[in-house]
């Protein structure tokens, strides 16, 4: 194959501007590793359980895999669907695929059959890499299905059979062919996952140029250095722990990434103490758990002595909680408001406390253009809430193969409308609401329409609406309002959960609550009145 993976390019004038300003350096993302080899090949890049990988190891292993994959004929124009847990292999595979110009999607480990099948359908991967530790690949059924659908090669971490064992494919083999290379820097390097608000999960093509800029700039803003010891406890493929400044930012600076299986505080505190971790990105519910453990147990709190900086983002973070971070955890706080589509905002390390605690920061780049718009699409005054629209040197220009959705998500000037409601003051943003039909369950995003469609596949359900309901721990939980067919048996939550799980959705997408109603309220224009549904839940709790 020698075609390219399609994407919507930036207009020429903007692309020229981003190059002139030095944002786009026309080098592939693999330069992040190449840069470390001469100076610090022996330095530790990744600590993963009792395994330690130097930069030289990371380079050699990714080259081993790249060489073997290239030998099978994989290269430009090919895509890969990858689903790995928080292990060093996730980065090794990522760099291996980048090296030979195979464009990967990193599915989350929490994704199940529905999400995996959907990503598979969209990118038609020639290669699938999964793990026997995941329910989907425990037996051979799903793997055989994917082979039948055209996955020419399927590798599984820890398989017995060397022919398909990722561990075996990482051992030295055929050398990387001279002519194999990453995709051109202005083309797609990999796909990021969209949190989504539509019926099917959308993919975000990210180019080397745009992603690399967001990483280099984030490294500056977050003060990442070769001394940084970064704890990756969020799902490693997610945009936040990957790039804001993320593991890739740490590799760029020559620091060390310490893998954790989850943000669960007991394990993380032990790892921080043992590996002298200095930096960690977290979502707000995890911060709350960390605060509780540190508060309850002074011995535990001492384990955090090396921790210098906590980045918090992904969902609304209450100011009162933010203020407790330095006090109780003894580290600095940096708020992050980012999106896999591009735009990332940070509070700055030298910002005064009122900005650090009460805002979600300002954009990375002087060339991030941000508009805050009223319902008619006109700019609002500073201090007034409005819908966020943005374009810039690392904000994408179109979802993969989604012309209809792109027509709605982008305006005539190429600004991406994120669906967030923000207030801007002196350039700093606060996230105050949302107009997209999405539930943000502690940083995990749920597209209401996706779940409603799946609920409606149940023979006894005639109408379904999924809305957010406030939750003390997660910030938001989901509630499904259902109208049942006349005369149908009463359906209980367990049966409904079984229905959804059988369809194969990730567990975080299961509605936390169900409410059965005789009809859904409608707005004047006949749409489901979700505001009223949300209000009825709040009143219920009062
Ligand atoms: C409120 N809402 C926030 C915040 C994101 C860094 C950090 C986070 C993400 C991320 C990311 C928020 N306060 N601080 O990609 O690089 C909500 C908004 C936003 C959506 C994006 C990164 N930080 N959000 O969360 O693609 O609604 O990226 O549009 O998963 O999360 O979600 P996602």
Boltz pocket constraint, residues with backbone or C-beta under 6 A from the ligand:
constraints:
  - pocket:
      binder: B
      contacts: [[A, 193], [A, 194], [A, 195], [A, 239], [A, 240], [A, 243], [A, 244], [A, 312], [A, 313], [A, 314], [A, 315], [A, 316], [A, 317], [A, 335], [A, 336], [A, 337], [A, 338], [A, 339], [A, 340], [A, 341], [A, 342], [A, 343], [A, 344], [A, 360], [A, 418], [A, 420], [A, 431], [A, 434], [A, 440], [A, 443], [A, 445]]
      max_distance: 6.0
